C-alpha cells in the first residue's frame, strides 16, 4: 500500500495593514505632529517661565515697598529717602534693613545683574561703597526724590519704583510698579498705553523695553531714575 503525503505549497501569508508597520508617509506625519507638539510645549514652557519672573519681581518689589514704609514711618520720622534713583531704594541697604542674602530682593530673576564682588564676598557687598554703586547691580529703577519729592497726603498714589525694562533686561510680559502704599501693580504698558506709544514706533520691537526717567513716553515712569 502506497502512502501518499499531502504536499502544501509554501505561499506567503498576507499580513494585515496593522501588522506590516507604518508606511513612510505615516512616519513623516507622526514626526511632524511630534514636532508641532514640542514647539507648542516649548512656547508654553517659555511663557510659564516668563510669568514666573514677573511674579518673582512683583514679590521682590512688594517686600522692598514694605521695607520702605518701615524706614519712613519708624526710622526716618515719616519722611521718604531723600535720594535719587537706585540710591532711593538702596537706602534700605545703607541702613541695614536689606543686607546679606536678602539683598537678592534688589534683583529680578530675569537679569544677569550681580550685587556681590565675586568669590569670597558677601551678597550685597557691591552696595557697600555708596559712591561706586551702579545700575548693573540692581534690577529696579527708583524714585528721583530730589527732582520729584513726595509731599502731602497722597503718598499711596506716588510711584516709588518699577522694573528697569529699558532694554528688556527684566522681562517683557509686563512692568511691575511699586506705589507709596506698598502695593505693586503689573502693567502691560504696550497695551494700556498703546495710544501714547503709537507716536514712538521704536518701541514696536518686542525686545525693546520702555525707558524710565524724564524722557520716558509714559508719564507714570518719569519720576524714576536708573542711575
Order of alpha helices (4+ residues) and beta strands (2+ residues): alpha-alpha-beta-beta-beta-beta-alpha-alpha-beta
